[in-house]
Amino acid sequence: MRILVIAAAVLALTAASAQAQGRRQPNDGAKPADNRPKVDEKAYKAALERIPEPKEKYDPWGGARPSEPAKKPR
């Protein structure tokens, strides 16, 4: 009988915590104000064109391995 009561209590606590996670705040129907600035496409493309092209290709593993493989002596 004691095991049944403990199992019921654990099940009730688990269900209560899961229910509390799913609750949402009530919405009054008003949309939130859009405070983000508008993106200007011309300015964005102009900024991308000002980025210089790299002279060498980027190697993310450059520090982990040598740039040229070691040659075996014959």
PQR file of N, CA, C, O and H, with PARSE charges and radii, in Angstrom:
ATOM      1  N   MET A   1       0.827  -1.188   0.000 -0.4000 1.5000
ATOM      2  CA  MET A   1       0.000   0.000   0.000 -0.0000 2.0000
ATOM      3  C   MET A   1       0.875   1.256   0.000  0.5500 1.7000
ATOM      4  O   MET A   1       0.577   2.238  -0.681 -0.5500 1.4000
ATOM      5  N   ARG A   2       1.960   1.204   0.778 -0.4000 1.5000
ATOM      6  CA  ARG A   2       2.852   2.350   0.880 -0.0000 2.0000
ATOM      7  C   ARG A   2       3.489   2.635  -0.491  0.5500 1.7000
ATOM      8  O   ARG A   2       3.645   3.796  -0.868 -0.5500 1.4000
ATOM      9  H   ARG A   2       2.202   0.407   1.331  0.4000 1.0000
ATOM     10  N   ILE A   3       3.854   1.592  -1.229 -0.4000 1.5000
ATOM     11  CA  ILE A   3       4.478   1.762  -2.543 -0.0000 2.0000
ATOM     12  C   ILE A   3       3.492   2.412  -3.511  0.5500 1.7000
ATOM     13  O   ILE A   3       3.887   3.247  -4.325 -0.5500 1.4000
ATOM     14  H   ILE A   3       3.727   0.649  -0.923  0.4000 1.0000
ATOM     15  N   LEU A   4       2.245   2.047  -3.434 -0.4000 1.5000
ATOM     16  CA  LEU A   4       1.224   2.616  -4.295 -0.0000 2.0000
ATOM     17  C   LEU A   4       1.046   4.115  -4.031  0.5500 1.7000
ATOM     18  O   LEU A   4       0.876   4.889  -4.972 -0.5500 1.4000
ATOM     19  H   LEU A   4       1.924   1.368  -2.773  0.4000 1.0000
ATOM     20  N   VAL A   5       1.082   4.525  -2.774 -0.4000 1.5000
ATOM     21  CA  VAL A   5       0.945   5.943  -2.416 -0.0000 2.0000
ATOM     22  C   VAL A   5       2.161   6.726  -2.901  0.5500 1.7000
ATOM     23  O   VAL A   5       2.026   7.831  -3.426 -0.5500 1.4000
ATOM     24  H   VAL A   5       1.220   3.896  -2.009  0.4000 1.0000
ATOM     25  N   ILE A   6       3.338   6.152  -2.724 -0.4000 1.5000
ATOM     26  CA  ILE A   6       4.565   6.839  -3.166 -0.0000 2.0000
ATOM     27  C   ILE A   6       4.568   6.964  -4.688  0.5500 1.7000
ATOM     28  O   ILE A   6       4.932   8.013  -5.218 -0.5500 1.4000
ATOM     29  H   ILE A   6       3.447   5.254  -2.297  0.4000 1.0000
ATOM     30  N   ALA A   7       4.169   5.910  -5.395 -0.4000 1.5000
ATOM     31  CA  ALA A   7       4.131   5.953  -6.859 -0.0000 2.0000
ATOM     32  C   ALA A   7       3.127   6.996  -7.343  0.5500 1.7000
ATOM     33  O   ALA A   7       3.398   7.706  -8.312 -0.5500 1.4000
ATOM     34  H   ALA A   7       3.873   5.057  -4.964  0.4000 1.0000
ATOM     35  N   ALA A   8       1.988   7.098  -6.693 -0.4000 1.5000
ATOM     36  CA  ALA A   8       0.980   8.086  -7.074 -0.0000 2.0000
ATOM     37  C   ALA A   8       1.494   9.508  -6.829  0.5500 1.7000
ATOM     38  O   ALA A   8       1.241  10.405  -7.634 -0.5500 1.4000
ATOM     39  H   ALA A   8       1.768   6.521  -5.906  0.4000 1.0000
ATOM     40  N   ALA A   9       2.209   9.715  -5.730 -0.4000 1.5000
ATOM     41  CA  ALA A   9       2.756  11.040  -5.426 -0.0000 2.0000
ATOM     42  C   ALA A   9       3.815  11.437  -6.455  0.5500 1.7000
ATOM     43  O   ALA A   9       3.836  12.582  -6.908 -0.5500 1.4000
ATOM     44  H   ALA A   9       2.415   8.987  -5.076  0.4000 1.0000
ATOM     45  N   VAL A  10       4.681  10.515  -6.824 -0.4000 1.5000
ATOM     46  CA  VAL A  10       5.715  10.805  -7.824 -0.0000 2.0000
ATOM     47  C   VAL A  10       5.075  11.112  -9.168  0.5500 1.7000
ATOM     48  O   VAL A  10       5.498  12.039  -9.859 -0.5500 1.4000
ATOM     49  H   VAL A  10       4.664   9.585  -6.457  0.4000 1.0000
ATOM     50  N   LEU A  11       4.078  10.356  -9.539 -0.4000 1.5000
ATOM     51  CA  LEU A  11       3.376  10.596 -10.801 -0.0000 2.0000
ATOM     52  C   LEU A  11       2.682  11.954 -10.797  0.5500 1.7000
ATOM     53  O   LEU A  11       2.707  12.660 -11.806 -0.5500 1.4000
ATOM     54  H   LEU A  11       3.734   9.603  -8.979  0.4000 1.0000
ATOM     55  N   ALA A  12       2.075  12.324  -9.699 -0.4000 1.5000
ATOM     56  CA  ALA A  12       1.386  13.617  -9.606 -0.0000 2.0000
ATOM     57  C   ALA A  12       2.381  14.774  -9.690  0.5500 1.7000
ATOM     58  O   ALA A  12       2.111  15.776 -10.352 -0.5500 1.4000
ATOM     59  H   ALA A  12       2.056  11.751  -8.880  0.4000 1.0000
ATOM     60  N   LEU A  13       3.522  14.644  -9.028 -0.4000 1.5000
ATOM     61  CA  LEU A  13       4.528  15.703  -9.076 -0.0000 2.0000
ATOM     62  C   LEU A  13       5.122  15.841 -10.476  0.5500 1.7000
ATOM     63  O   LEU A  13       5.372  16.953 -10.942 -0.5500 1.4000
ATOM     64  H   LEU A  13       3.741  13.830  -8.489  0.4000 1.0000
ATOM     65  N   THR A  14       5.344  14.725 -11.134 -0.4000 1.5000
ATOM     66  CA  THR A  14       5.882  14.772 -12.492 -0.0000 2.0000
ATOM     67  C   THR A  14       4.891  15.431 -13.443  0.5500 1.7000
ATOM     68  O   THR A  14       5.285  16.252 -14.271 -0.5500 1.4000
ATOM     69  H   THR A  14       5.141  13.822 -10.756  0.4000 1.0000
ATOM     70  N   ALA A  15       3.634  15.089 -13.338 -0.4000 1.5000
ATOM     71  CA  ALA A  15       2.609  15.666 -14.208 -0.0000 2.0000
ATOM     72  C   ALA A  15       2.434  17.158 -13.921  0.5500 1.7000
ATOM     73  O   ALA A  15       2.218  17.942 -14.846 -0.5500 1.4000
ATOM     74  H   ALA A  15       3.314  14.422 -12.665  0.4000 1.0000
ATOM     75  N   ALA A  16       2.523  17.551 -12.674 -0.4000 1.5000
ATOM     76  CA  ALA A  16       2.353  18.961 -12.318 -0.0000 2.0000
ATOM     77  C   ALA A  16       3.501  19.803 -12.870  0.5500 1.7000
ATOM     78  O   ALA A  16       3.272  20.917 -13.341 -0.5500 1.4000
ATOM     79  H   ALA A  16       2.698  16.914 -11.923  0.4000 1.0000
ATOM     80  N   SER A  17       4.736  19.288 -12.819 -0.4000 1.5000
ATOM     81  CA  SER A  17       5.860  20.064 -13.334 -0.0000 2.0000
ATOM     82  C   SER A  17       5.797  20.158 -14.852  0.5500 1.7000
ATOM     83  O   SER A  17       6.160  21.189 -15.418 -0.5500 1.4000
ATOM     84  H   SER A  17       4.922  18.383 -12.436  0.4000 1.0000
ATOM     85  N   ALA A  18       5.344  19.104 -15.524 -0.4000 1.5000
ATOM     86  CA  ALA A  18       5.214  19.150 -16.972 -0.0000 2.0000
ATOM     87  C   ALA A  18       4.119  20.127 -17.384  0.5500 1.7000
ATOM     88  O   ALA A  18       4.258  20.809 -18.400 -0.5500 1.4000
ATOM     89  H   ALA A  18       5.049  18.266 -15.065  0.4000 1.0000
ATOM     90  N   GLN A  19       3.046  20.206 -16.626 -0.4000 1.5000
ATOM     91  CA  GLN A  19       1.964  21.126 -16.945 -0.0000 2.0000
ATOM     92  C   GLN A  19       2.428  22.567 -16.740  0.5500 1.7000
ATOM     93  O   GLN A  19       2.045  23.447 -17.511 -0.5500 1.4000
ATOM     94  H   GLN A  19       2.933  19.652 -15.801  0.4000 1.0000
ATOM     95  N   ALA A  20       3.234  22.822 -15.732 -0.4000 1.5000
ATOM     96  CA  ALA A  20       3.695  24.178 -15.465 -0.0000 2.0000
ATOM     97  C   ALA A  20       4.629  24.669 -16.564  0.5500 1.7000
ATOM     98  O   ALA A  20       4.679  25.871 -16.825 -0.5500 1.4000
ATOM     99  H   ALA A  20       3.546  22.108 -15.106  0.4000 1.0000
ATOM    100  N   GLN A  21       5.359  23.789 -17.206 -0.4000 1.5000
ATOM    101  CA  GLN A  21       6.266  24.192 -18.271 -0.0000 2.0000
ATOM    102  C   GLN A  21       5.512  24.595 -19.532  0.5500 1.7000
ATOM    103  O   GLN A  21       6.019  25.396 -20.317 -0.5500 1.4000
ATOM    104  H   GLN A  21       5.318  22.812 -16.994  0.4000 1.0000
ATOM    105  N   GLY A  22       4.340  24.069 -19.738 -0.4000 1.5000
ATOM    106  CA  GLY A  22       3.601  24.332 -20.955 -0.0000 2.0000
ATOM    107  C   GLY A  22       2.727  25.563 -20.905  0.5500 1.7000
ATOM    108  O   GLY A  22       2.111  25.901 -21.916 -0.5500 1.4000
ATOM    109  H   GLY A  22       3.928  23.419 -19.099  0.4000 1.0000
ATOM    110  N   ARG A  23       2.641  26.241 -19.797 -0.4000 1.5000
ATOM    111  CA  ARG A  23       1.753  27.403 -19.696 -0.0000 2.0000
ATOM    112  C   ARG A  23       2.364  28.616 -20.371  0.5500 1.7000
ATOM    113  O   ARG A  23       3.582  28.799 -20.365 -0.5500 1.4000
ATOM    114  H   ARG A  23       3.141  25.967 -18.976  0.4000 1.0000
ATOM    115  N   ARG A  24       1.502  29.446 -20.955 -0.4000 1.5000
ATOM    116  CA  ARG A  24       1.937  30.672 -21.609 -0.0000 2.0000
ATOM    117  C   ARG A  24       1.232  31.856 -20.973  0.5500 1.7000
ATOM    118  O   ARG A  24       0.167  31.717 -20.371 -0.5500 1.4000
ATOM    119  H   ARG A  24       0.513  29.297 -20.959  0.4000 1.0000
ATOM    120  N   GLN A  25       1.831  32.997 -21.114 -0.4000 1.5000
ATOM    121  CA  GLN A  25       1.226  34.215 -20.593 -0.0000 2.0000
ATOM    122  C   GLN A  25       0.068  34.612 -21.498  0.5500 1.7000
ATOM    123  O   GLN A  25       0.155  34.446 -22.715 -0.5500 1.4000
ATOM    124  H   GLN A  25       2.696  33.110 -21.603  0.4000 1.0000
ATOM    125  N   PRO A  26      -0.995  35.126 -20.937 -0.5600 1.5000
ATOM    126  CA  PRO A  26      -2.121  35.544 -21.777  0.2800 2.0000
ATOM    127  C   PRO A  26      -1.728  36.724 -22.660  0.5500 1.7000
ATOM    128  O   PRO A  26      -0.998  37.620 -22.237 -0.5500 1.4000
ATOM    129  N   ASN A  27      -2.224  36.704 -23.887 -0.4000 1.5000
ATOM    130  CA  ASN A  27      -1.919  37.756 -24.845 -0.0000 2.0000
ATOM    131  C   ASN A  27      -3.134  38.671 -24.953  0.5500 1.7000
ATOM    132  O   ASN A  27      -4.261  38.201 -25.107 -0.5500 1.4000
ATOM    133  H   ASN A  27      -2.817  35.976 -24.230  0.4000 1.0000
ATOM    134  N   ASP A  28      -2.903  39.962 -24.872 -0.4000 1.5000
ATOM    135  CA  ASP A  28      -4.018  40.892 -24.935 -0.0000 2.0000
ATOM    136  C   ASP A  28      -4.435  41.213 -26.367  0.5500 1.7000
ATOM    137  O   ASP A  28      -5.311  42.054 -26.574 -0.5500 1.4000
ATOM    138  H   ASP A  28      -1.988  40.344 -24.746  0.4000 1.0000
ATOM    139  N   GLY A  29      -3.831  40.568 -27.352 -0.4000 1.5000
ATOM    140  CA  GLY A  29      -4.229  40.760 -28.736 -0.0000 2.0000
ATOM    141  C   GLY A  29      -3.447  41.828 -29.466  0.5500 1.7000
ATOM    142  O   GLY A  29      -3.562  41.940 -30.687 -0.5500 1.4000
ATOM    143  H   GLY A  29      -3.120  39.886 -27.183  0.4000 1.0000
ATOM    144  N   ALA A  30      -2.668  42.606 -28.770 -0.4000 1.5000
ATOM    145  CA  ALA A  30      -1.896  43.659 -29.418 -0.0000 2.0000
ATOM    146  C   ALA A  30      -0.577  43.085 -29.914  0.5500 1.7000
ATOM    147  O   ALA A  30       0.070  42.298 -29.223 -0.5500 1.4000
ATOM    148  H   ALA A  30      -2.575  42.515 -27.778  0.4000 1.0000
ATOM    149  N   LYS A  31      -0.185  43.491 -31.127 -0.4000 1.5000
ATOM    150  CA  LYS A  31       1.094  43.045 -31.669 -0.0000 2.0000
ATOM    151  C   LYS A  31       2.218  43.833 -31.000  0.5500 1.7000
ATOM    152  O   LYS A  31       2.046  45.016 -30.705 -0.5500 1.4000
ATOM    153  H   LYS A  31      -0.711  44.131 -31.688  0.4000 1.0000
ATOM    154  N   PRO A  32       3.347  43.208 -30.760 -0.5600 1.5000
ATOM    155  CA  PRO A  32       4.470  43.943 -30.171  0.2800 2.0000
ATOM    156  C   PRO A  32       4.994  44.986 -31.156  0.5500 1.7000
ATOM    157  O   PRO A  32       4.936  44.795 -32.371 -0.5500 1.4000
ATOM    158  N   ALA A  33       5.490  46.059 -30.626 -0.4000 1.5000
ATOM    159  CA  ALA A  33       5.992  47.141 -31.462 -0.0000 2.0000
ATOM    160  C   ALA A  33       7.239  46.670 -32.202  0.5500 1.7000
ATOM    161  O   ALA A  33       8.086  45.988 -31.625 -0.5500 1.4000
ATOM    162  H   ALA A  33       5.536  46.214 -29.639  0.4000 1.0000
ATOM    163  N   ASP A  34       7.351  47.030 -33.466 -0.4000 1.5000
ATOM    164  CA  ASP A  34       8.496  46.657 -34.284 -0.0000 2.0000
ATOM    165  C   ASP A  34       9.558  47.739 -34.135  0.5500 1.7000
ATOM    166  O   ASP A  34       9.528  48.753 -34.832 -0.5500 1.4000
ATOM    167  H   ASP A  34       6.663  47.584 -33.934  0.4000 1.0000
ATOM    168  N   ASN A  35      10.491  47.514 -33.224 -0.4000 1.5000
ATOM    169  CA  ASN A  35      11.525  48.510 -32.953 -0.0000 2.0000
ATOM    170  C   ASN A  35      12.797  48.258 -33.751  0.5500 1.7000
ATOM    171  O   ASN A  35      13.769  49.000 -33.610 -0.5500 1.4000
ATOM    172  H   ASN A  35      10.515  46.690 -32.658  0.4000 1.0000
ATOM    173  N   ARG A  36      12.805  47.223 -34.585 -0.4000 1.5000
ATOM    174  CA  ARG A  36      14.000  46.931 -35.366 -0.0000 2.0000
ATOM    175  C   ARG A  36      14.129  47.926 -36.512  0.5500 1.7000
ATOM    176  O   ARG A  36      13.129  48.302 -37.124 -0.5500 1.4000
ATOM    177  H   ARG A  36      12.015  46.620 -34.700  0.4000 1.0000
ATOM    178  N   PRO A  37      15.359  48.356 -36.806 -0.5600 1.5000
ATOM    179  CA  PRO A  37      15.528  49.280 -37.930  0.2800 2.0000
ATOM    180  C   PRO A  37      15.336  48.553 -39.260  0.5500 1.7000
ATOM    181  O   PRO A  37      15.626  47.361 -39.368 -0.5500 1.4000
ATOM    182  N   LYS A  38      14.862  49.251 -40.239 -0.4000 1.5000
ATOM    183  CA  LYS A  38      14.658  48.681 -41.566 -0.0000 2.0000
ATOM    184  C   LYS A  38      16.017  48.543 -42.250  0.5500 1.7000
ATOM    185  O   LYS A  38      16.859  49.438 -42.169 -0.5500 1.4000
ATOM    186  H   LYS A  38      14.626  50.219 -40.151  0.4000 1.0000
ATOM    187  N   VAL A  39      16.214  47.424 -42.915 -0.4000 1.5000
ATOM    188  CA  VAL A  39      17.480  47.164 -43.595 -0.0000 2.0000
ATOM    189  C   VAL A  39      17.413  47.747 -44.997  0.5500 1.7000
ATOM    190  O   VAL A  39      16.482  47.482 -45.757 -0.5500 1.4000
ATOM    191  H   VAL A  39      15.530  46.698 -42.981  0.4000 1.0000
ATOM    192  N   ASP A  40      18.424  48.548 -45.320 -0.4000 1.5000
ATOM    193  CA  ASP A  40      18.517  49.141 -46.644 -0.0000 2.0000
ATOM    194  C   ASP A  40      19.348  48.202 -47.518  0.5500 1.7000
ATOM    195  O   ASP A  40      20.528  47.978 -47.245 -0.5500 1.4000
ATOM    196  H   ASP A  40      19.180  48.763 -44.702  0.4000 1.0000
ATOM    197  N   GLU A  41      18.736  47.657 -48.563 -0.4000 1.5000
ATOM    198  CA  GLU A  41      19.417  46.676 -49.409 -0.0000 2.0000
ATOM    199  C   GLU A  41      20.628  47.267 -50.118  0.5500 1.7000
ATOM    200  O   GLU A  41      21.656  46.601 -50.243 -0.5500 1.4000
ATOM    201  H   GLU A  41      17.778  47.839 -48.785  0.4000 1.0000
ATOM    202  N   LYS A  42      20.521  48.507 -50.581 -0.4000 1.5000
ATOM    203  CA  LYS A  42      21.656  49.129 -51.268 -0.0000 2.0000
ATOM    204  C   LYS A  42      22.836  49.295 -50.329  0.5500 1.7000
ATOM    205  O   LYS A  42      23.977  49.045 -50.717 -0.5500 1.4000
ATOM    206  H   LYS A  42      19.687  49.048 -50.479  0.4000 1.0000
ATOM    207  N   ALA A  43      22.577  49.711 -49.101 -0.4000 1.5000
ATOM    208  CA  ALA A  43      23.662  49.901 -48.130 -0.0000 2.0000
ATOM    209  C   ALA A  43      24.275  48.559 -47.758  0.5500 1.7000
ATOM    210  O   ALA A  43      25.485  48.465 -47.558 -0.5500 1.4000
ATOM    211  H   ALA A  43      21.651  49.914 -48.785  0.4000 1.0000
ATOM    212  N   TYR A  44      23.458  47.532 -47.664 -0.4000 1.5000
ATOM    213  CA  TYR A  44      23.960  46.200 -47.337 -0.0000 2.0000
ATOM    214  C   TYR A  44      24.888  45.684 -48.436  0.5500 1.7000
ATOM    215  O   TYR A  44      25.977  45.185 -48.152 -0.5500 1.4000
ATOM    216  H   TYR A  44      22.474  47.609 -47.827  0.4000 1.0000
ATOM    217  N   LYS A  45      24.458  45.804 -49.680 -0.4000 1.5000
ATOM    218  CA  LYS A  45      25.286  45.330 -50.792 -0.0000 2.0000
ATOM    219  C   LYS A  45      26.554  46.159 -50.930  0.5500 1.7000
ATOM    220  O   LYS A  45      27.610  45.622 -51.265 -0.5500 1.4000
ATOM    221  H   LYS A  45      23.574  46.210 -49.911  0.4000 1.0000
ATOM    222  N   ALA A  46      26.465  47.456 -50.678 -0.4000 1.5000
ATOM    223  CA  ALA A  46      27.657  48.305 -50.745 -0.0000 2.0000
ATOM    224  C   ALA A  46      28.654  47.919 -49.654  0.5500 1.7000
ATOM    225  O   ALA A  46      29.863  47.937 -49.886 -0.5500 1.4000
ATOM    226  H   ALA A  46      25.607  47.892 -50.405  0.4000 1.0000
ATOM    227  N   ALA A  47      28.160  47.572 -48.478 -0.4000 1.5000
ATOM    228  CA  ALA A  47      29.048  47.159 -47.392 -0.0000 2.0000
ATOM    229  C   ALA A  47      29.716  45.825 -47.731  0.5500 1.7000
ATOM    230  O   ALA A  47      30.887  45.622 -47.407 -0.5500 1.4000
ATOM    231  H   ALA A  47      27.178  47.557 -48.290  0.4000 1.0000
ATOM    232  N   LEU A  48      28.997  44.929 -48.368 -0.4000 1.5000
ATOM    233  CA  LEU A  48      29.589  43.655 -48.767 -0.0000 2.0000
ATOM    234  C   LEU A  48      30.673  43.837 -49.818  0.5500 1.7000
ATOM    235  O   LEU A  48      31.667  43.110 -49.819 -0.5500 1.4000
ATOM    236  H   LEU A  48      28.046  45.093 -48.630  0.4000 1.0000
ATOM    237  N   GLU A  49      30.488  44.803 -50.713 -0.4000 1.5000
ATOM    238  CA  GLU A  49      31.487  45.049 -51.748 -0.0000 2.0000
ATOM    239  C   GLU A  49      32.755  45.679 -51.175  0.5500 1.7000
ATOM    240  O   GLU A  49      33.823  45.558 -51.776 -0.5500 1.4000
ATOM    241  H   GLU A  49      29.681  45.393 -50.713  0.4000 1.0000
ATOM    242  N   ARG A  50      32.661  46.343 -50.038 -0.4000 1.5000
ATOM    243  CA  ARG A  50      33.845  46.970 -49.430 -0.0000 2.0000
ATOM    244  C   ARG A  50      34.727  45.965 -48.702  0.5500 1.7000
ATOM    245  O   ARG A  50      35.855  46.297 -48.339 -0.5500 1.4000
ATOM    246  H   ARG A  50      31.794  46.441 -49.550  0.4000 1.0000
ATOM    247  N   ILE A  51      34.248  44.751 -48.479 -0.4000 1.5000
ATOM    248  CA  ILE A  51      35.053  43.730 -47.806 -0.0000 2.0000
ATOM    249  C   ILE A  51      36.114  43.244 -48.784  0.5500 1.7000
ATOM    250  O   ILE A  51      35.768  42.784 -49.872 -0.5500 1.4000
ATOM    251  H   ILE A  51      33.332  44.480 -48.774  0.4000 1.0000
ATOM    252  N   PRO A  52      37.387  43.331 -48.435 -0.5600 1.5000
ATOM    253  CA  PRO A  52      38.428  42.921 -49.374  0.2800 2.0000
ATOM    254  C   PRO A  52      38.472  41.404 -49.545  0.5500 1.7000
ATOM    255  O   PRO A  52      38.165  40.653 -48.619 -0.5500 1.4000
ATOM    256  N   GLU A  53      38.856  40.968 -50.741 -0.4000 1.5000
ATOM    257  CA  GLU A  53      38.999  39.546 -51.025 -0.0000 2.0000
ATOM    258  C   GLU A  53      40.301  39.051 -50.406  0.5500 1.7000
ATOM    259  O   GLU A  53      41.317  39.739 -50.499 -0.5500 1.4000
ATOM    260  H   GLU A  53      39.105  41.578 -51.494  0.4000 1.0000
ATOM    261  N   PRO A  54      40.299  37.881 -49.779 -0.5600 1.5000
ATOM    262  CA  PRO A  54      41.537  37.365 -49.191  0.2800 2.0000
ATOM    263  C   PRO A  54      42.517  36.937 -50.283  0.5500 1.7000
ATOM    264  O   PRO A  54      42.116  36.433 -51.332 -0.5500 1.4000
ATOM    265  N   LYS A  55      43.821  37.150 -50.016 -0.4000 1.5000
ATOM    266  CA  LYS A  55      44.846  36.774 -50.988 -0.0000 2.0000
ATOM    267  C   LYS A  55      45.104  35.273 -50.955  0.5500 1.7000
ATOM    268  O   LYS A  55      45.431  34.675 -51.980 -0.5500 1.4000
ATOM    269  H   LYS A  55      44.147  37.560 -49.164  0.4000 1.0000
ATOM    270  N   GLU A  56      44.960  34.668 -49.791 -0.4000 1.5000
ATOM    271  CA  GLU A  56      45.154  33.230 -49.652 -0.0000 2.0000
ATOM    272  C   GLU A  56      43.857  32.595 -49.181  0.5500 1.7000
ATOM    273  O   GLU A  56      43.047  33.216 -48.492 -0.5500 1.4000
ATOM    274  H   GLU A  56      44.694  35.154 -48.958  0.4000 1.0000
ATOM    275  N   LYS A  57      43.686  31.343 -49.572 -0.4000 1.5000
ATOM    276  CA  LYS A  57      42.515  30.621 -49.132 -0.0000 2.0000
ATOM    277  C   LYS A  57      42.650  30.309 -47.642  0.5500 1.7000
ATOM    278  O   LYS A  57      43.726  29.916 -47.191 -0.5500 1.4000
ATOM    279  H   LYS A  57      44.344  30.838 -50.132  0.4000 1.0000
ATOM    280  N   TYR A  58      41.583  30.477 -46.882 -0.4000 1.5000
ATOM    281  CA  TYR A  58      41.598  30.240 -45.443 -0.0000 2.0000
ATOM    282  C   TYR A  58      41.658  28.746 -45.160  0.5500 1.7000
ATOM    283  O   TYR A  58      40.879  27.971 -45.715 -0.5500 1.4000
ATOM    284  H   TYR A  58      40.709  30.796 -47.248  0.4000 1.0000
ATOM    285  N   ASP A  59      42.585  28.346 -44.296 -0.4000 1.5000
ATOM    286  CA  ASP A  59      42.740  26.944 -43.919 -0.0000 2.0000
ATOM    287  C   ASP A  59      42.466  26.819 -42.425  0.5500 1.7000
ATOM    288  O   ASP A  59      43.330  27.163 -41.618 -0.5500 1.4000
ATOM    289  H   ASP A  59      43.217  28.975 -43.846  0.4000 1.0000
ATOM    290  N   PRO A  60      41.284  26.334 -42.033 -0.5600 1.5000
ATOM    291  CA  PRO A  60      40.964  26.243 -40.608  0.2800 2.0000
ATOM    292  C   PRO A  60      41.821  25.224 -39.868  0.5500 1.7000
ATOM    293  O   PRO A  60      41.960  25.322 -38.649 -0.5500 1.4000
ATOM    294  N   TRP A  61      42.398  24.251 -40.563 -0.4000 1.5000
ATOM    295  CA  TRP A  61      43.238  23.230 -39.927 -0.0000 2.0000
ATOM    296  C   TRP A  61      44.719  23.568 -40.071  0.5500 1.7000
ATOM    297  O   TRP A  61      45.566  22.711 -39.819 -0.5500 1.4000
ATOM    298  H   TRP A  61      42.285  24.172 -41.553  0.4000 1.0000
ATOM    299  N   GLY A  62      45.045  24.769 -40.460 -0.4000 1.5000
ATOM    300  CA  GLY A  62      46.436  25.146 -40.689 -0.0000 2.0000
ATOM    301  C   GLY A  62      47.323  24.992 -39.470  0.5500 1.7000
ATOM    302  O   GLY A  62      48.494  24.637 -39.607 -0.5500 1.4000
ATOM    303  H   GLY A  62      44.357  25.465 -40.664  0.4000 1.0000
ATOM    304  N   GLY A  63      46.804  25.245 -38.291 -0.4000 1.5000
ATOM    305  CA  GLY A  63      47.604  25.125 -37.079 -0.0000 2.0000
ATOM    306  C   GLY A  63      47.672  23.704 -36.548  0.5500 1.7000
ATOM    307  O   GLY A  63      48.519  23.401 -35.708 -0.5500 1.4000
ATOM    308  H   GLY A  63      45.853  25.534 -38.180  0.4000 1.0000
ATOM    309  N   ALA A  64      46.802  22.834 -37.019 -0.4000 1.5000
ATOM    310  CA  ALA A  64      46.753  21.468 -36.505 -0.0000 2.0000
ATOM    311  C   ALA A  64      47.622  20.506 -37.305  0.5500 1.7000
ATOM    312  O   ALA A  64      48.005  19.450 -36.804 -0.5500 1.4000
ATOM    313  H   ALA A  64      46.114  23.080 -37.702  0.4000 1.0000
ATOM    314  N   ARG A  65      47.937  20.870 -38.556 -0.4000 1.5000
ATOM    315  CA  ARG A  65      48.767  19.992 -39.379 -0.0000 2.0000
ATOM    316  C   ARG A  65      49.737  20.849 -40.184  0.5500 1.7000
ATOM    317  O   ARG A  65      49.484  22.035 -40.397 -0.5500 1.4000
ATOM    318  H   ARG A  65      47.625  21.729 -38.964  0.4000 1.0000
ATOM    319  N   PRO A  66      50.830  20.270 -40.628 -0.5600 1.5000
ATOM    320  CA  PRO A  66      51.780  21.062 -41.416  0.2800 2.0000
ATOM    321  C   PRO A  66      51.185  21.437 -42.773  0.5500 1.7000
ATOM    322  O   PRO A  66      50.318  20.732 -43.291 -0.5500 1.4000
ATOM    323  N   SER A  67      51.648  22.539 -43.339 -0.4000 1.5000
ATOM    324  CA  SER A  67      51.092  22.999 -44.603 -0.0000 2.0000
ATOM    325  C   SER A  67      51.505  22.097 -45.761  0.5500 1.7000
ATOM    326  O   SER A  67      50.735  21.913 -46.704 -0.5500 1.4000
ATOM    327  H   SER A  67      52.352  23.111 -42.918  0.4000 1.0000
ATOM    328  N   GLU A  68      52.725  21.527 -45.699 -0.4000 1.5000
ATOM    329  CA  GLU A  68      53.175  20.600 -46.735 -0.0000 2.0000
ATOM    330  C   GLU A  68      53.426  19.245 -46.098  0.5500 1.7000
ATOM    331  O   GLU A  68      53.959  19.175 -44.991 -0.5500 1.4000
ATOM    332  H   GLU A  68      53.349  21.678 -44.932  0.4000 1.0000
ATOM    333  N   PRO A  69      53.054  18.177 -46.770 -0.5600 1.5000
ATOM    334  CA  PRO A  69      53.305  16.854 -46.179  0.2800 2.0000
ATOM    335  C   PRO A  69      54.811  16.569 -46.125  0.5500 1.7000
ATOM    336  O   PRO A  69      55.574  17.015 -46.982 -0.5500 1.4000
ATOM    337  N   ALA A  70      55.210  15.829 -45.116 -0.4000 1.5000
ATOM    338  CA  ALA A  70      56.623  15.493 -44.949 -0.0000 2.0000
ATOM    339  C   ALA A  70      57.029  14.493 -46.029  0.5500 1.7000
ATOM    340  O   ALA A  70      56.324  13.521 -46.299 -0.5500 1.4000
ATOM    341  H   ALA A  70      54.590  15.466 -44.420  0.4000 1.0000
ATOM    342  N   LYS A  71      58.190  14.759 -46.642 -0.4000 1.5000
ATOM    343  CA  LYS A  71      58.664  13.877 -47.696 -0.0000 2.0000
ATOM    344  C   LYS A  71      59.536  12.794 -47.084  0.5500 1.7000
ATOM    345  O   LYS A  71      60.358  13.069 -46.210 -0.5500 1.4000
ATOM    346  H   LYS A  71      58.763  15.549 -46.423  0.4000 1.0000
ATOM    347  N   LYS A  72      59.357  11.573 -47.541 -0.4000 1.5000
ATOM    348  CA  LYS A  72      60.118  10.448 -47.022 -0.0000 2.0000
ATOM    349  C   LYS A  72      61.453  10.339 -47.761  0.5500 1.7000
ATOM    350  O   LYS A  72      61.495  10.381 -48.990 -0.5500 1.4000
ATOM    351  H   LYS A  72      58.689  11.349 -48.251  0.4000 1.0000
ATOM    352  N   PRO A  73      62.546  10.197 -46.999 -0.5600 1.5000
ATOM    353  CA  PRO A  73      63.843  10.032 -47.672  0.2800 2.0000
ATOM    354  C   PRO A  73      63.941   8.641 -48.295  0.5500 1.7000
ATOM    355  O   PRO A  73      63.387   7.674 -47.772 -0.5500 1.4000
ATOM    356  N   ARG A  74      64.652   8.554 -49.419 -0.4000 1.5000
ATOM    357  CA  ARG A  74      64.816   7.258 -50.109 -0.0000 2.0000
ATOM    358  C   ARG A  74      66.158   6.682 -49.881  0.5500 1.7000
ATOM    359  O   ARG A  74      66.459   5.600 -50.386 -0.5500 1.4000
ATOM    360  H   ARG A  74      65.102   9.340 -49.844  0.4000 1.0000
TER
END
